[in-house]
Amino acid sequence: MARLLVIDDEKNIRQLFTEELSDEGYEVCSAATSAEAEDYLKRECFDLVLLDVQLRAESGLEVLNNIVRQYADLPVILCTAFGSYKEDFASWLAEGYVVKSSDFSELKSEIRRVLKKYSK
């Protein structure tokens, strides 16, 4: 069972992602801030991070940069309501990019693709 970490400042999004992805058989933890996420990453192992680009007090792209620097083998999928961030060079550090939608099929497909690529 793959372990996912969802980083999103919106509680409803964290809950929705947790429910949807748990139903797919994933073990899901969630964090509202980069500090909370860092605590998880120091204590536990994850197979994939789902990261919101716009966090309240910080840039998700900065969080992405920190994760990539500290956890080089941990893939990140950016999840955002804005497709425009895909053009930002900083977003290219992510393994995937998904625009948030009420239809989770694209997100689930991207998770499967990335996990398959990184499976050992």
Rosetta constraint file for C-alpha pairs under 8 A:
AtomPair CA 1 CA 25 HARMONIC 6.70 0.50
AtomPair CA 1 CA 26 HARMONIC 5.80 0.50
AtomPair CA 1 CA 27 HARMONIC 6.76 0.50
AtomPair CA 2 CA 25 HARMONIC 7.97 0.50
AtomPair CA 2 CA 26 HARMONIC 5.35 0.50
AtomPair CA 2 CA 27 HARMONIC 6.25 0.50
AtomPair CA 2 CA 46 HARMONIC 7.49 0.50
AtomPair CA 2 CA 47 HARMONIC 5.90 0.50
AtomPair CA 2 CA 48 HARMONIC 7.91 0.50
AtomPair CA 2 CA 115 HARMONIC 7.98 0.50
AtomPair CA 3 CA 26 HARMONIC 5.96 0.50
AtomPair CA 3 CA 27 HARMONIC 4.74 0.50
AtomPair CA 3 CA 28 HARMONIC 5.90 0.50
AtomPair CA 3 CA 29 HARMONIC 7.82 0.50
AtomPair CA 3 CA 45 HARMONIC 7.55 0.50
AtomPair CA 3 CA 46 HARMONIC 4.93 0.50
AtomPair CA 3 CA 47 HARMONIC 5.29 0.50
AtomPair CA 3 CA 48 HARMONIC 6.76 0.50
AtomPair CA 4 CA 26 HARMONIC 6.87 0.50
AtomPair CA 4 CA 27 HARMONIC 6.16 0.50
AtomPair CA 4 CA 28 HARMONIC 4.85 0.50
AtomPair CA 4 CA 29 HARMONIC 6.32 0.50
AtomPair CA 4 CA 46 HARMONIC 5.73 0.50
AtomPair CA 4 CA 47 HARMONIC 6.01 0.50
AtomPair CA 4 CA 48 HARMONIC 5.03 0.50
AtomPair CA 4 CA 49 HARMONIC 5.70 0.50
AtomPair CA 4 CA 50 HARMONIC 7.27 0.50
AtomPair CA 5 CA 28 HARMONIC 5.91 0.50
AtomPair CA 5 CA 29 HARMONIC 4.96 0.50
AtomPair CA 5 CA 30 HARMONIC 5.47 0.50
AtomPair CA 5 CA 31 HARMONIC 7.41 0.50
AtomPair CA 5 CA 37 HARMONIC 7.77 0.50
AtomPair CA 5 CA 46 HARMONIC 6.70 0.50
AtomPair CA 5 CA 48 HARMONIC 6.46 0.50
AtomPair CA 5 CA 49 HARMONIC 4.74 0.50
AtomPair CA 5 CA 50 HARMONIC 6.13 0.50
AtomPair CA 6 CA 14 HARMONIC 6.63 0.50
AtomPair CA 6 CA 17 HARMONIC 7.55 0.50
AtomPair CA 6 CA 18 HARMONIC 7.85 0.50
AtomPair CA 6 CA 28 HARMONIC 7.21 0.50
AtomPair CA 6 CA 29 HARMONIC 6.26 0.50
AtomPair CA 6 CA 30 HARMONIC 4.54 0.50
AtomPair CA 6 CA 31 HARMONIC 6.19 0.50
AtomPair CA 6 CA 49 HARMONIC 5.94 0.50
AtomPair CA 6 CA 50 HARMONIC 4.74 0.50
AtomPair CA 6 CA 51 HARMONIC 6.09 0.50
AtomPair CA 7 CA 14 HARMONIC 7.49 0.50
AtomPair CA 7 CA 30 HARMONIC 5.83 0.50
AtomPair CA 7 CA 31 HARMONIC 4.82 0.50
AtomPair CA 7 CA 32 HARMONIC 5.79 0.50
AtomPair CA 7 CA 33 HARMONIC 6.74 0.50
AtomPair CA 7 CA 34 HARMONIC 7.41 0.50
AtomPair CA 7 CA 37 HARMONIC 6.70 0.50
AtomPair CA 7 CA 49 HARMONIC 7.42 0.50
AtomPair CA 7 CA 50 HARMONIC 6.13 0.50
AtomPair CA 7 CA 51 HARMONIC 4.84 0.50
AtomPair CA 7 CA 52 HARMONIC 6.15 0.50
AtomPair CA 8 CA 13 HARMONIC 6.99 0.50
AtomPair CA 8 CA 14 HARMONIC 6.18 0.50
AtomPair CA 8 CA 30 HARMONIC 7.64 0.50
AtomPair CA 8 CA 31 HARMONIC 6.46 0.50
AtomPair CA 8 CA 32 HARMONIC 5.19 0.50
AtomPair CA 8 CA 33 HARMONIC 7.07 0.50
AtomPair CA 8 CA 51 HARMONIC 6.36 0.50
AtomPair CA 8 CA 52 HARMONIC 5.17 0.50
AtomPair CA 8 CA 55 HARMONIC 6.56 0.50
AtomPair CA 9 CA 14 HARMONIC 7.84 0.50
AtomPair CA 9 CA 31 HARMONIC 7.58 0.50
AtomPair CA 9 CA 32 HARMONIC 4.39 0.50
AtomPair CA 9 CA 33 HARMONIC 6.32 0.50
AtomPair CA 9 CA 52 HARMONIC 7.79 0.50
AtomPair CA 9 CA 55 HARMONIC 5.52 0.50
AtomPair CA 9 CA 56 HARMONIC 6.39 0.50
AtomPair CA 10 CA 14 HARMONIC 6.42 0.50
AtomPair CA 10 CA 32 HARMONIC 7.06 0.50
AtomPair CA 11 CA 15 HARMONIC 6.20 0.50
AtomPair CA 11 CA 32 HARMONIC 7.36 0.50
AtomPair CA 12 CA 16 HARMONIC 6.04 0.50
AtomPair CA 13 CA 17 HARMONIC 5.99 0.50
AtomPair CA 14 CA 18 HARMONIC 6.01 0.50
AtomPair CA 14 CA 30 HARMONIC 6.21 0.50
AtomPair CA 14 CA 31 HARMONIC 7.79 0.50
AtomPair CA 15 CA 19 HARMONIC 6.14 0.50
AtomPair CA 16 CA 20 HARMONIC 6.07 0.50
AtomPair CA 17 CA 21 HARMONIC 5.82 0.50
AtomPair CA 18 CA 22 HARMONIC 5.74 0.50
AtomPair CA 18 CA 28 HARMONIC 5.73 0.50
AtomPair CA 18 CA 29 HARMONIC 7.30 0.50
AtomPair CA 18 CA 30 HARMONIC 7.49 0.50
AtomPair CA 19 CA 23 HARMONIC 6.18 0.50
AtomPair CA 20 CA 24 HARMONIC 6.70 0.50
AtomPair CA 20 CA 104 HARMONIC 7.91 0.50
AtomPair CA 21 CA 25 HARMONIC 6.68 0.50
AtomPair CA 21 CA 26 HARMONIC 5.70 0.50
AtomPair CA 21 CA 27 HARMONIC 7.76 0.50
AtomPair CA 21 CA 28 HARMONIC 7.07 0.50
AtomPair CA 21 CA 108 HARMONIC 7.82 0.50
AtomPair CA 22 CA 26 HARMONIC 4.89 0.50
AtomPair CA 22 CA 27 HARMONIC 5.97 0.50
AtomPair CA 22 CA 28 HARMONIC 6.39 0.50
AtomPair CA 30 CA 37 HARMONIC 7.64 0.50
AtomPair CA 31 CA 36 HARMONIC 5.49 0.50
AtomPair CA 31 CA 37 HARMONIC 5.25 0.50
AtomPair CA 32 CA 36 HARMONIC 6.61 0.50
AtomPair CA 32 CA 37 HARMONIC 7.49 0.50
AtomPair CA 33 CA 37 HARMONIC 6.21 0.50
AtomPair CA 33 CA 55 HARMONIC 7.44 0.50
AtomPair CA 34 CA 38 HARMONIC 5.95 0.50
AtomPair CA 34 CA 63 HARMONIC 6.44 0.50
AtomPair CA 35 CA 39 HARMONIC 6.34 0.50
AtomPair CA 36 CA 40 HARMONIC 6.55 0.50
AtomPair CA 37 CA 41 HARMONIC 6.17 0.50
AtomPair CA 38 CA 42 HARMONIC 6.09 0.50
AtomPair CA 39 CA 43 HARMONIC 6.35 0.50
AtomPair CA 40 CA 44 HARMONIC 5.68 0.50
AtomPair CA 41 CA 45 HARMONIC 6.53 0.50
AtomPair CA 41 CA 46 HARMONIC 7.42 0.50
AtomPair CA 46 CA 74 HARMONIC 7.43 0.50
AtomPair CA 47 CA 74 HARMONIC 6.41 0.50
AtomPair CA 47 CA 75 HARMONIC 7.26 0.50
AtomPair CA 47 CA 115 HARMONIC 7.22 0.50
AtomPair CA 48 CA 74 HARMONIC 6.06 0.50
AtomPair CA 48 CA 75 HARMONIC 5.25 0.50
AtomPair CA 48 CA 76 HARMONIC 5.89 0.50
AtomPair CA 48 CA 77 HARMONIC 7.64 0.50
AtomPair CA 48 CA 115 HARMONIC 7.29 0.50
AtomPair CA 49 CA 74 HARMONIC 7.40 0.50
AtomPair CA 49 CA 75 HARMONIC 6.38 0.50
AtomPair CA 49 CA 76 HARMONIC 4.68 0.50
AtomPair CA 49 CA 77 HARMONIC 6.23 0.50
AtomPair CA 50 CA 76 HARMONIC 5.87 0.50
AtomPair CA 50 CA 77 HARMONIC 4.95 0.50
AtomPair CA 50 CA 78 HARMONIC 5.91 0.50
AtomPair CA 50 CA 79 HARMONIC 6.42 0.50
AtomPair CA 51 CA 60 HARMONIC 6.83 0.50
AtomPair CA 51 CA 64 HARMONIC 7.61 0.50
AtomPair CA 51 CA 76 HARMONIC 6.87 0.50
AtomPair CA 51 CA 77 HARMONIC 6.21 0.50
AtomPair CA 51 CA 78 HARMONIC 4.87 0.50
AtomPair CA 51 CA 79 HARMONIC 5.67 0.50
AtomPair CA 52 CA 60 HARMONIC 5.94 0.50
AtomPair CA 52 CA 78 HARMONIC 5.87 0.50
AtomPair CA 52 CA 79 HARMONIC 4.90 0.50
AtomPair CA 52 CA 80 HARMONIC 5.41 0.50
AtomPair CA 53 CA 59 HARMONIC 6.51 0.50
AtomPair CA 53 CA 60 HARMONIC 4.10 0.50
AtomPair CA 53 CA 61 HARMONIC 6.00 0.50
AtomPair CA 53 CA 78 HARMONIC 6.37 0.50
AtomPair CA 53 CA 79 HARMONIC 6.55 0.50
AtomPair CA 53 CA 80 HARMONIC 5.60 0.50
AtomPair CA 53 CA 85 HARMONIC 7.85 0.50
AtomPair CA 54 CA 58 HARMONIC 7.32 0.50
AtomPair CA 54 CA 59 HARMONIC 5.79 0.50
AtomPair CA 54 CA 60 HARMONIC 5.44 0.50
AtomPair CA 54 CA 80 HARMONIC 7.26 0.50
AtomPair CA 55 CA 59 HARMONIC 5.86 0.50
AtomPair CA 55 CA 60 HARMONIC 5.87 0.50
AtomPair CA 58 CA 62 HARMONIC 7.56 0.50
AtomPair CA 58 CA 63 HARMONIC 7.87 0.50
AtomPair CA 59 CA 63 HARMONIC 6.51 0.50
AtomPair CA 60 CA 64 HARMONIC 6.05 0.50
AtomPair CA 61 CA 65 HARMONIC 6.22 0.50
AtomPair CA 61 CA 90 HARMONIC 6.24 0.50
AtomPair CA 61 CA 91 HARMONIC 6.35 0.50
AtomPair CA 62 CA 66 HARMONIC 6.29 0.50
AtomPair CA 63 CA 67 HARMONIC 6.19 0.50
AtomPair CA 64 CA 68 HARMONIC 6.13 0.50
AtomPair CA 64 CA 76 HARMONIC 7.41 0.50
AtomPair CA 64 CA 91 HARMONIC 7.87 0.50
AtomPair CA 64 CA 93 HARMONIC 7.30 0.50
AtomPair CA 64 CA 94 HARMONIC 7.15 0.50
AtomPair CA 65 CA 69 HARMONIC 6.13 0.50
AtomPair CA 65 CA 90 HARMONIC 7.58 0.50
AtomPair CA 65 CA 93 HARMONIC 7.17 0.50
AtomPair CA 66 CA 70 HARMONIC 6.10 0.50
AtomPair CA 67 CA 71 HARMONIC 5.46 0.50
AtomPair CA 67 CA 72 HARMONIC 7.33 0.50
AtomPair CA 67 CA 74 HARMONIC 7.78 0.50
AtomPair CA 68 CA 72 HARMONIC 4.90 0.50
AtomPair CA 68 CA 73 HARMONIC 7.78 0.50
AtomPair CA 68 CA 74 HARMONIC 7.22 0.50
AtomPair CA 68 CA 75 HARMONIC 7.98 0.50
AtomPair CA 68 CA 93 HARMONIC 7.26 0.50
AtomPair CA 75 CA 94 HARMONIC 6.92 0.50
AtomPair CA 75 CA 95 HARMONIC 5.77 0.50
AtomPair CA 75 CA 114 HARMONIC 7.39 0.50
AtomPair CA 75 CA 118 HARMONIC 7.75 0.50
AtomPair CA 76 CA 94 HARMONIC 5.14 0.50
AtomPair CA 76 CA 95 HARMONIC 5.50 0.50
AtomPair CA 76 CA 96 HARMONIC 6.71 0.50
AtomPair CA 77 CA 94 HARMONIC 5.73 0.50
AtomPair CA 77 CA 95 HARMONIC 5.65 0.50
AtomPair CA 77 CA 96 HARMONIC 4.38 0.50
AtomPair CA 77 CA 97 HARMONIC 5.44 0.50
AtomPair CA 77 CA 98 HARMONIC 7.19 0.50
AtomPair CA 77 CA 111 HARMONIC 7.80 0.50
AtomPair CA 78 CA 91 HARMONIC 7.67 0.50
AtomPair CA 78 CA 94 HARMONIC 6.50 0.50
AtomPair CA 78 CA 96 HARMONIC 6.16 0.50
AtomPair CA 78 CA 97 HARMONIC 4.69 0.50
AtomPair CA 78 CA 98 HARMONIC 6.14 0.50
AtomPair CA 79 CA 97 HARMONIC 6.09 0.50
AtomPair CA 79 CA 98 HARMONIC 4.93 0.50
AtomPair CA 79 CA 99 HARMONIC 5.70 0.50
AtomPair CA 79 CA 100 HARMONIC 5.95 0.50
AtomPair CA 80 CA 98 HARMONIC 6.57 0.50
AtomPair CA 80 CA 99 HARMONIC 5.01 0.50
AtomPair CA 80 CA 100 HARMONIC 5.37 0.50
AtomPair CA 81 CA 99 HARMONIC 5.31 0.50
AtomPair CA 81 CA 100 HARMONIC 5.03 0.50
AtomPair CA 81 CA 101 HARMONIC 7.69 0.50
AtomPair CA 82 CA 99 HARMONIC 6.36 0.50
AtomPair CA 83 CA 99 HARMONIC 6.02 0.50
AtomPair CA 84 CA 88 HARMONIC 7.64 0.50
AtomPair CA 85 CA 91 HARMONIC 6.75 0.50
AtomPair CA 86 CA 91 HARMONIC 6.06 0.50
AtomPair CA 86 CA 92 HARMONIC 7.49 0.50
AtomPair CA 86 CA 97 HARMONIC 7.07 0.50
AtomPair CA 87 CA 91 HARMONIC 7.47 0.50
AtomPair CA 88 CA 92 HARMONIC 7.32 0.50
AtomPair CA 89 CA 93 HARMONIC 7.86 0.50
AtomPair CA 95 CA 114 HARMONIC 7.10 0.50
AtomPair CA 96 CA 110 HARMONIC 6.96 0.50
AtomPair CA 96 CA 114 HARMONIC 7.52 0.50
AtomPair CA 98 CA 106 HARMONIC 7.20 0.50
AtomPair CA 98 CA 107 HARMONIC 6.22 0.50
AtomPair CA 98 CA 110 HARMONIC 7.77 0.50
AtomPair CA 104 CA 108 HARMONIC 6.06 0.50
AtomPair CA 105 CA 109 HARMONIC 6.00 0.50
AtomPair CA 106 CA 110 HARMONIC 6.10 0.50
AtomPair CA 107 CA 111 HARMONIC 6.15 0.50
AtomPair CA 108 CA 112 HARMONIC 6.25 0.50
AtomPair CA 109 CA 113 HARMONIC 6.19 0.50
AtomPair CA 110 CA 114 HARMONIC 6.14 0.50
AtomPair CA 111 CA 115 HARMONIC 6.01 0.50
AtomPair CA 112 CA 116 HARMONIC 5.99 0.50
AtomPair CA 113 CA 117 HARMONIC 6.25 0.50
AtomPair CA 114 CA 118 HARMONIC 6.23 0.50
AtomPair CA 115 CA 119 HARMONIC 5.79 0.50
